[in-house]
Amino acid sequence: MSTTDPHTVEEIDWHSVTEDAQQLLAASDCVHSRAEVDAALDRMADEIHAIYGDRPLHVLAVMNGALFPCAALLQRLRNPMVVDYLHATRYRGQTSGGSLVWKVAPPPDLRDRDVLLVDDILDEGKTLQAIREALGRSGPASLRVAVLVRKVHDRCVAGAGADIIGLEVPDRYVFGCGMDVHGFWRQLPEIRALREG
């Protein structure tokens, strides 16, 4: 199975890309259904409301993975809010992480604001930790992290974590609900995991 970067359009054989994407989907199992994801988002919204009440929020989505969970989560909240984004990645279309790359830096105007950072997954926590440190230097009144899923393992870096967590997933490569596999399947309403081997 080839792994094609969907951004290099001049080199894409779309027939091959479609076959690869379908093979990835066929080689996976559903670990959380759409109903489970929806229930988790409801619980997360309740937790956020319990923390902030009706206070204004500055919400930051970590692109591209947080696109789905952030949109779904914010539809469940009634706070006045500024919705913004940043883009930091370690995966760049691959299934293992490398060094952190800032594609869009954090906004500089967070002083004295209640900041809610939304991401798709807490895995080893290196990306989230670097983002949290960068945001902390901006002087927010508060900074909390909400993630749709946390991967269950003991490799999380010291000090990394999330304040609001929707679901736990096994220590496998997961995708759907904003998470991709080789650039594909972010749009799935359920969470799937690649089979090993």
PECOR-V791717 format. One record per pair of residues at least 12 apart in sequence whose C-alpha atoms are under 10 Angstrom apart, sorted by the first residue. I is the first residue (numbers start at 1). J is the second residue. Records with the same first field share a line. If there is no record, write none. Layout:
BEGIN
I=J ; J
END
This chain:
BEGIN
1=16 ; 17 ; 19 ; 20 ; 21 ; 23 ; 24
2=16 ; 17 ; 19 ; 20 ; 21 ; 182
3=16 ; 17 ; 20 ; 21 ; 93 ; 94 ; 181 ; 182 ; 183
4=16 ; 17 ; 20 ; 21 ; 93 ; 94 ; 182 ; 183 ; 184
5=17 ; 92 ; 93 ; 94 ; 182 ; 183 ; 184
6=93 ; 182 ; 183 ; 184
7=93 ; 183
17=184
18=184
20=182 ; 184
21=181 ; 182 ; 183 ; 184 ; 185
22=184 ; 185
24=181 ; 182 ; 184 ; 185 ; 193 ; 194 ; 195
25=175 ; 181 ; 184 ; 185 ; 192 ; 193 ; 194
26=194 ; 195
27=192 ; 193 ; 194 ; 195 ; 196 ; 197
28=173 ; 174 ; 175 ; 191 ; 192 ; 193 ; 194 ; 195 ; 196
29=174 ; 191 ; 192 ; 193 ; 194 ; 195
30=174 ; 175 ; 176 ; 190 ; 191 ; 192 ; 193 ; 194
31=168 ; 169 ; 170 ; 174 ; 175 ; 190 ; 191 ; 192 ; 193 ; 194
32=167 ; 168 ; 169 ; 176 ; 189 ; 190 ; 191 ; 192 ; 193
33=189 ; 190 ; 191 ; 192
34=177 ; 188 ; 189 ; 190 ; 191
35=189 ; 190
36=166 ; 167 ; 190 ; 191
37=69 ; 148 ; 149 ; 166 ; 167 ; 177 ; 189 ; 190 ; 191
38=69 ; 72 ; 73 ; 166 ; 189 ; 190
39=166 ; 167
40=73 ; 148 ; 149 ; 165 ; 166 ; 167
41=69 ; 70 ; 72 ; 73 ; 74 ; 75 ; 76 ; 147 ; 148 ; 165 ; 166 ; 167
42=72 ; 73 ; 76 ; 77 ; 166
43=73 ; 76 ; 164 ; 165 ; 166
44=73 ; 76 ; 77 ; 146 ; 147 ; 148 ; 164 ; 165 ; 166 ; 167
45=72 ; 73 ; 74 ; 75 ; 76 ; 77 ; 78 ; 146 ; 164 ; 166
46=76 ; 77
47=146 ; 163 ; 164 ; 165
48=73 ; 77 ; 79 ; 116 ; 144 ; 146 ; 163 ; 164
49=76 ; 77 ; 78 ; 79
51=144
52=79 ; 114
53=77 ; 78 ; 79
54=77 ; 78 ; 79 ; 80 ; 81
55=78 ; 79 ; 80 ; 81 ; 113 ; 114
56=78 ; 79 ; 80 ; 81 ; 82 ; 113 ; 114 ; 115
57=79 ; 80 ; 81 ; 82 ; 83 ; 113 ; 114 ; 115 ; 116 ; 142
58=79 ; 80 ; 81 ; 82 ; 83 ; 84 ; 85 ; 109 ; 110 ; 113 ; 114 ; 115 ; 116 ; 117 ; 140 ; 143
59=74 ; 81 ; 82 ; 83 ; 84 ; 85 ; 113 ; 114 ; 115 ; 116 ; 117 ; 118 ; 143 ; 144 ; 145
60=82 ; 83 ; 84 ; 85 ; 86 ; 87 ; 106 ; 107 ; 115 ; 116 ; 117 ; 118 ; 119 ; 145
61=83 ; 84 ; 85 ; 86 ; 87 ; 116 ; 117 ; 118 ; 119 ; 120 ; 146
62=84 ; 85 ; 86 ; 87 ; 88 ; 89 ; 104 ; 106 ; 117 ; 118 ; 119 ; 120 ; 127 ; 128 ; 131
63=85 ; 86 ; 87 ; 88 ; 89 ; 103 ; 104 ; 118 ; 119 ; 120 ; 178
64=85 ; 86 ; 87 ; 88 ; 89 ; 119 ; 120 ; 178 ; 179 ; 180 ; 186
65=87 ; 89 ; 118 ; 119 ; 120 ; 121 ; 175 ; 176 ; 177 ; 178 ; 179 ; 180 ; 186
66=85 ; 86 ; 87 ; 117 ; 118 ; 119 ; 120 ; 121 ; 146 ; 147 ; 148 ; 177 ; 178 ; 179 ; 186
67=85 ; 118 ; 119 ; 120 ; 177 ; 178 ; 179 ; 186 ; 187
68=119 ; 120 ; 148 ; 176 ; 177 ; 178 ; 179 ; 186 ; 187 ; 188 ; 189
69=118 ; 119 ; 120 ; 121 ; 146 ; 147 ; 148 ; 149 ; 166 ; 177 ; 178 ; 179
70=83 ; 117 ; 118 ; 119 ; 120 ; 146 ; 147 ; 148 ; 178
71=83 ; 118
72=177
73=118 ; 146 ; 148
74=118
81=114 ; 115
82=115
83=116
84=106 ; 107 ; 117
85=104 ; 105 ; 106 ; 107 ; 117 ; 118
86=102 ; 103 ; 104 ; 105 ; 106 ; 107 ; 117 ; 131
87=101 ; 102 ; 103 ; 104 ; 105 ; 106 ; 131
88=100 ; 101 ; 102 ; 103 ; 104 ; 105 ; 106 ; 127 ; 128 ; 130 ; 131
89=101 ; 102 ; 103 ; 104 ; 127 ; 128
90=102 ; 126 ; 127
91=127 ; 180 ; 181 ; 182 ; 183
92=182 ; 183
93=180 ; 181 ; 182 ; 183 ; 184
94=180 ; 181 ; 182 ; 183
95=173 ; 174 ; 180 ; 181 ; 182 ; 183
96=173
97=124 ; 126 ; 127
98=127
99=126 ; 127
100=126 ; 127 ; 130 ; 131
101=127
102=131
105=131 ; 134 ; 135
106=131 ; 132 ; 134 ; 135 ; 138
107=134 ; 135 ; 138
108=134 ; 135 ; 137 ; 138 ; 139
109=135 ; 138 ; 139 ; 140
110=135 ; 136 ; 137 ; 138 ; 139 ; 140 ; 141 ; 142 ; 143
111=135 ; 136 ; 137 ; 138 ; 139 ; 140 ; 141 ; 142
112=138 ; 139 ; 140 ; 141 ; 142
113=138 ; 139 ; 140 ; 141 ; 142 ; 143
114=140 ; 141 ; 142 ; 143 ; 144
115=135 ; 136 ; 140 ; 141 ; 142 ; 143 ; 144 ; 145
116=142 ; 143 ; 144 ; 145 ; 146 ; 163 ; 164
117=131 ; 132 ; 135 ; 143 ; 144 ; 145 ; 146 ; 147 ; 162 ; 163
118=144 ; 145 ; 146 ; 147 ; 148 ; 162 ; 164
119=145 ; 146 ; 147 ; 148 ; 149 ; 162 ; 165 ; 178 ; 179
120=146 ; 147 ; 148 ; 149 ; 150 ; 165 ; 166 ; 175 ; 176 ; 177 ; 178 ; 179
121=146 ; 147 ; 148 ; 149 ; 150 ; 151 ; 162 ; 165 ; 166 ; 167 ; 168 ; 169 ; 174 ; 175 ; 178 ; 179
122=145 ; 146 ; 147 ; 148 ; 149 ; 150 ; 151 ; 152 ; 156 ; 160 ; 161 ; 162 ; 165 ; 168 ; 169
123=149 ; 150 ; 151 ; 152 ; 153 ; 154 ; 155 ; 156 ; 157 ; 160 ; 161 ; 169 ; 171 ; 173
124=150 ; 151 ; 152 ; 153 ; 154 ; 155 ; 156 ; 157 ; 158 ; 160 ; 161
125=150 ; 151 ; 155 ; 156 ; 157 ; 158 ; 159 ; 160 ; 161 ; 162
126=156 ; 157 ; 158 ; 159 ; 160 ; 161
127=160
128=145 ; 147 ; 160 ; 161 ; 162
129=157 ; 158 ; 159 ; 160 ; 161 ; 162
130=160
132=144 ; 145 ; 160 ; 161
143=163
144=161 ; 162 ; 163 ; 164
145=161 ; 162 ; 163 ; 164 ; 165
146=161 ; 162 ; 163 ; 164 ; 165 ; 166
147=161 ; 162 ; 163 ; 164 ; 165 ; 166 ; 167
148=162 ; 164 ; 165 ; 166 ; 167 ; 168 ; 177 ; 178
149=162 ; 164 ; 165 ; 166 ; 167 ; 168 ; 169 ; 174 ; 177 ; 191
150=162 ; 164 ; 165 ; 166 ; 167 ; 168 ; 169 ; 170 ; 171
151=167 ; 168 ; 169 ; 170 ; 171 ; 172 ; 173 ; 174
152=168 ; 169 ; 170 ; 171 ; 172
153=169 ; 170 ; 171 ; 172
154=171
169=191 ; 192 ; 193
170=193
171=193
172=192 ; 193 ; 194 ; 195 ; 196
173=192 ; 193 ; 194 ; 195 ; 196
174=191 ; 192 ; 193 ; 194 ; 195
175=187 ; 188 ; 189 ; 190 ; 191 ; 192 ; 193 ; 194
176=188 ; 189 ; 190 ; 191 ; 192 ; 193
177=189 ; 190 ; 191 ; 192
178=190 ; 191
179=191 ; 192
180=192
181=193 ; 194
END
